[in-house]
Amino acid sequence: MSNQTHLKHHIVIIGGGPGGYEAAIAGIQLGAQVTLIERQGIGGSAVLTDVVPSKALIATAGAANAVRTASELGIRFEADGKTVEPQFGLDLAAINKRLLTIAKDQSDEMKNHLVELGVRVINGSGKLDGNHFVIVNTPDGKEERLEAKTIIVAVGAHPRTISSAKPDGERILTWLDLYGLTEIPEHMIVVGSGVTGAEFASAFLGLGSKVTLISSRETVLPGEDADAAALIEKVFLRNGMQILSKSRAEQVVNTGSGVEVTLADGTKVSGSHCLMAVGSIPNTEGLGLKEAGVELTESGHVVVNKVARTSRANVYAVGDCTTFLPLASVSAMQGRTAVFHTLGDVARPTEVRNVAANVFTSPEIATVGWTEKDVQQGKVTGTVYKIELEPNPRAKLQGIQDGFIKLIASGGGTVIGGVVVAPSASELIYPIAIAVENRLTVDQVARTFAVYPSISTSITDASRALHIPNL
């Protein structure tokens, strides 16, 4: 498509997270005029306060745990010729400073890239004025009204809170407050056992905190593969975490020297800090969406279709503020798809079923495609094969004790789903995601060479096990 075709097509993007960022790049690539409005910093919460710093914290916890368990690999720590237990300290203030520096640098790089491409980046907030205009307000009090042929809403979400456990930034925290801590919490109570709760519970356990995880459900990670969730819970318990299942936190109080959490049955749990991980709320309030005729759910999420289009033809929405999966990768894909669609390029609808997702616990859990539960419930016909990592030679070399790979194939042998539980599951899921996206058969996967020794050989082993004889 000629770069001159859409020179006068003005795309205004509200929000510079992964979705807004990718949408801006796609718009420039297709020759459009692009204005991006962001009040916090390019990359949004994903880069500045959520994904990037949280995963950096998790990586730090993993490094600390590797030192603790080094003796299992034959690595000895010595002093005066004698073997001693490893003694090391963690400077949380320094750790958090590094995390935030990484996040800011990433944000700055992203902004510079957009400016170099020709995107007009405005530091401020935007709201719709009808469905063809956006009003921009900047921190210095200036206001500007922009006319747009296409508006893309990419405003993200913020942590949900409850009135009886109001975060104070000191003892009662959301994930936004964690990077202000200067000392490792003595006893972190985590309320919520979904992805966010499980990830931070795992991280603080690795950093050396005592951790209590309060779950309103019967198991941790109730939305994940049942075998994966059970394994993570087993690892948590083995490493000393206390898990209070079927428990609901009714109130959290800052006692001055710690926190006291009151459960629905009256039980009180005391700790030094409490992290509230009870979901998120879309940042759609006050954006003028309803007034512009954009349909919202009761929770405030923007209703979108598979090309990120809203109920208004020229208004699109992407990311955590929408009814799609709240993942940075999904937001980025939606951003590109929205631009392709509005400018008439090939816009392949986003298929949620093909999205690879990861839980950054230790070990990680990665999933893609149809699930074993879907097979059990008759939503799809398939065969499930699970292979433990314990016999894998690379796993033995690395001292990996916990993990498995699970493949799901259709009756005809097409790979339709998979689960990986391993230290690098977020990397290992990619070949399975390629197979799902491109409808490869188990035989095609099995015929693909995997390096020996490697964890990925277990993927080919599972594929061979699902071979359908053609005799």
Secondary structure, DSSP 8 states (H G I E B T S, - for coil): --TTTTTT-EEEEE--SHHHHHHHHHHHHTT-EEEEEESS-TTHHHHHTSHHHHHHHHHHHHHHHHHHTGGGGT--EEETTEEE-------HHHHHHHHHHHHHHHHHHHHHHHHHHT-EEEESEEEESTTSEEEEE-TTS-EEEEE-SEEEE---EEE---GGG---SSSEE-TTTGGG--S--SEEEEE--SHHHHHHHHHHHHHT-EEEEE-SSSSSSTTS-HHHHHHHHHHHHHTT-EEETT--EEEEEE-SSSEEEEETTS-EEEESEEEE---EEES-TTSSTTTTT--B-TTS-B---TT-B-SSTTEEE-GGGBSS---HHHHHHHHHHHHHHHTTS------GGG--EEE-SSSEEEEEES-HHHHHTTSS-EEEEEEESTT-HHHHHHT--S-EEEEEEETTSBEEEEEEEETTHHHHHHHHHHHHHTT-BHHHHHTS---SS-TTHHHHHHHHHT-----
